[in-house]
Amino acid sequence: MGYATSSAANAARLIVVMGVSGSGKTTIGEKLAEALGLPFLDADNFHPRANVEKMRGGRSLTDEDRWPWLEIVADAMRNTADTRGRVVCACSALRRDYRDFLVKKAGESIAFILLHGDKDVIAKRQANRPGHFMPAALLDSQFATLQLLGEDENGFMLDVANTVEELVTQAAERLS
């Protein structure tokens, strides 16, 4: 399932692997970056401590929590691409307005790769992540918040039912 033309996705310097918690953003993002010879950023590493503590406590972030964090993520992606050429970043980017904000703050196009699939599959994966700050209880709110990529957005969707290797191969082919 694709949205952008292949040339639009593979021309982007900034690549965001997105989806709900437990969809595999970090795993796929790291392996995709490795396959493409690019640096990798995990947007979770840019959350202020207050955001992490809020999520750890089972409370969803508000937009007021997210906007400053997303601006930091956009700056980090652009700065990394400026020095390294391109970058892969794992970032939830669940709503269209969050993705639009990232593009605006980065000042350039971003290729979004949505890892999407069955909620039960993702819940099982999430349960196997001991110590992660995002509790499984917030998965319902993540799915409720998720807005699929629009036809006019630069990106494509991949099914999380595929293996890690298949997802990385599919993403790399679409971006190369």
C-alpha positions in Angstrom: 0.0 0.0 0.0 1.7 3.2 -1.1 0.9 6.9 -0.9 3.8 8.9 -2.3 5.5 8.2 -5.6 8.7 6.2 -5.2 10.8 9.2 -6.3 9.2 11.4 -3.5 10.0 8.9 -0.8 13.5 8.1 -2.0 14.4 11.8 -2.5 13.7 12.7 1.2 16.7 13.2 3.4 14.6 12.7 6.5 12.9 9.3 7.0 10.6 8.6 9.9 9.5 5.1 10.9 6.2 5.6 12.7 3.4 3.8 14.4 1.9 2.9 17.8 4.0 1.8 20.7 5.1 -1.8 20.1 4.8 -1.7 16.3 8.6 -2.1 15.9 9.6 1.5 15.1 13.0 1.3 16.9 13.9 -2.2 15.7 12.9 -1.5 12.1 14.4 2.0 12.2 17.8 0.8 13.5 18.0 -2.1 11.0 16.8 0.1 8.1 19.4 2.7 8.9 22.1 0.0 9.0 20.9 -1.4 5.7 21.0 2.0 4.1 24.3 3.1 5.8 22.5 6.0 7.6 22.5 7.4 11.1 19.6 6.4 13.4 17.8 8.6 15.9 15.1 7.4 18.4 12.7 10.2 19.1 12.0 8.6 22.5 15.5 9.7 23.5 14.6 13.4 23.1 11.6 13.3 25.5 12.0 15.6 28.5 12.1 13.7 31.8 8.6 15.0 32.6 7.1 13.3 29.5 8.8 10.0 30.3 7.5 10.1 33.9 4.0 10.9 32.8 3.9 8.0 30.3 5.6 5.7 32.8 2.8 6.6 35.2 0.2 5.5 32.6 -0.9 9.0 31.6 -1.1 10.0 27.9 0.8 13.0 26.8 -1.1 16.2 25.9 -0.4 18.2 22.8 1.3 20.8 25.1 3.7 18.0 26.1 4.3 16.9 22.5 4.9 20.1 20.5 8.2 21.1 22.1 9.4 17.4 21.9 8.5 17.2 18.2 10.3 20.5 17.5 13.5 19.0 19.1 13.1 15.8 17.0 12.7 17.8 13.8 15.8 19.9 14.6 17.8 16.7 15.4 16.8 15.1 12.1 17.6 18.1 10.0 20.9 18.7 11.8 21.9 15.1 11.4 21.0 15.0 7.7 22.9 18.3 7.2 26.1 16.6 8.5 25.4 13.0 7.3 23.3 13.3 4.2 20.2 11.4 5.3 18.8 10.1 8.6 16.3 7.5 9.8 14.3 8.4 12.9 11.8 6.3 14.9 9.0 8.5 16.1 5.3 7.7 16.8 4.0 10.7 14.7 0.5 9.2 15.2 -1.6 12.2 14.1 -1.5 14.1 10.8 -1.0 17.4 12.6 2.1 15.9 14.3 3.5 14.8 10.9 2.7 18.2 9.4 4.4 19.9 12.3 7.6 17.8 11.9 7.7 18.7 8.2 7.2 22.4 8.9 9.8 22.5 11.7 12.3 20.5 9.7 11.7 22.8 6.7 11.7 20.0 4.2 9.9 16.8 3.1 9.9 13.8 5.3 9.3 10.2 4.1 7.0 8.5 6.6 6.9 4.7 7.0 3.9 3.6 8.9 4.2 0.3 10.7 0.7 -0.8 11.1 -1.2 -4.0 11.8 -3.4 -6.0 14.1 -3.7 -4.7 17.6 -3.3 -8.2 19.1 0.0 -8.7 17.3 1.3 -5.4 18.5 0.1 -6.0 22.1 2.0 -9.3 22.2 5.2 -7.6 21.0 4.7 -4.8 23.5 4.3 -7.3 26.4 7.7 -8.7 25.5 9.5 -5.3 26.1 10.4 -5.3 29.8 11.4 -2.0 31.2 10.0 0.2 28.4 8.5 3.4 29.8 5.3 3.1 27.7 2.9 0.7 29.6 0.7 -1.6 27.6 -2.4 0.1 29.1 -1.8 3.1 26.8 -2.0 1.0 23.6 -5.8 1.6 23.3 -5.2 5.3 23.4 -2.4 5.0 20.8 -4.7 3.2 18.4 -7.5 5.8 19.0 -5.0 8.6 18.3 -3.5 7.0 15.1 -4.4 8.6 11.9 -3.3 6.7 8.8 -1.2 8.4 6.2 -3.2 10.6 3.9 -3.1 10.2 0.1 -1.2 13.5 -0.1 1.4 12.5 2.5 4.9 11.4 1.5 5.2 7.8 2.7 3.9 4.3 2.7 2.5 1.7 5.1 4.0 -1.7 5.9 2.2 -4.6 7.7 3.7 -5.6 11.0 2.7 -9.2 10.5 5.8 -9.4 8.3 9.1 -10.4 9.7 11.7 -7.7 10.7 13.8 -8.8 7.7 10.9 -8.5 5.3 9.9 -5.1 6.7 13.5 -3.8 6.4 13.8 -5.1 2.8 10.4 -3.6 1.8 11.3 -0.2 3.3 14.8 -0.2 1.8 13.4 -1.0 -1.7 10.8 1.7 -1.5 13.4 4.3 -0.4 16.2 3.4 -2.8 
